Amino acid sequence: MTAEANPRTDRGTWVRVLVRGAVLTVVLLGLVAFSVLLAKVTLTPSPASADLVTANLRPGRSLRQYAEDYTFLAACKQAGGNLLLGVPFGLLLPFFVPRRLRMIRTTLLTAVAMAVVELIQGALVEGRAFDIDDVILNTAGALLGYFVLGRRISHRYYTYTDDTGSPGPSAEKPEAEPKRAPGPAGRAKAALTKNAPTKAARAKTAPTKAARAKTARTKTGQRDRPKPAATAPAKKRGVRTGRTDGAASGGRRATGSGAVRSLLDRLRGR
């Protein structure tokens, strides 16, 4: 059975699609505007500084020159301008970069883009030269913009427009089919299965080896134990023996009195 589409789910999906399209359009326009500004600032010829500017391939050389030869305001203008040129990369690129390793990818893209701009400056633009310190400052500005604001905005954007966490029309569970009644064979099989003892029950009721050994020792002890003598026959024998002894003593007494009488009769006859 097919599940019917939920109107609320469809409405939420369309809202997320519209929000994603609007945000990506705004970000794309921002990148275009920033690219135009970057080209105007970095690719504009400067004939007055053609004899003063030289290429720099050693990191930190231009920064040390700003600190030694420039005034404080001029040094802040040069270093701060290069930092600000990289901030829009940290704000806009996270919307087009996958969520995995977003910071590293944003940093690498910024470094590559600014290196290309510096190479174009040194090769085609008069009064401009390649400077590795400018690339470093632009990349640092991109990281600054990412950590200050770009990470939060992009995280909220992906959290709201992520379709994987929202239930779609197919997420609804179909209705369960009614269970069919079992036939005669199925009922007989179920009855046998229900009445048959399980392995666990047989194992539980069966005596253990220790119990069987104990029962065997008990039976063997009962067989080897001597039977007590019967007391009733002894009593009867004792009673009978007493009666016989009494009769014998009475007989002996009767025999003695008869002898005395015969002796007295003999004496009287004389």
C-alpha angles and dihedrals in degrees: 000000000000121000118236118242117258112233092211092053092049091048092050091049092052091048091053091048092051092047092049092049093048094048094047091048092052092046092049092051089049091053091050092050091047091049091053091049092047092050091049093050100041105029099046111112118245109194093174093066097041093108095043102048120082132173117267122204098163115088113237098020096107092042090054089049090052090053096046107034104026129070120248094259093045092048091049089048094052097042095037092048091055091047092051091049089062098046096081089057090060091049101044108028096065089068090062098036121086116254094245112089090352096160094049093047092047090051093048093047091050093049092049094047094049092045089055090049091050091049091052089049094053095044105039112014121080115231093018130103139183112269122183091198090062089056090050092049093047091050091048089052090052091053090048092053092046096052095041100047115338096073094053096046094047092046092054090046094053092043093054099041098039107119096189094076097046120084114243131202091274092055093076113100117243119237115273116251116241115259117249120236112249119245127238092275091049092049092049091049091048091050092051091047091049095048096042112094115241125236091255092053092048091048090049095050097041113095116247125239092256092053092049092048091049092050091049092051091050093052092047091051092051091052095049095045111102117243116247117246116259112255099196097067090046090055091048090049089048092052093047092048091051092052092049092050090050092051091049093051090048090052092050090050091050092050092051094052091049091054092051091051093050089050091052092048091053092051092050092051092058 
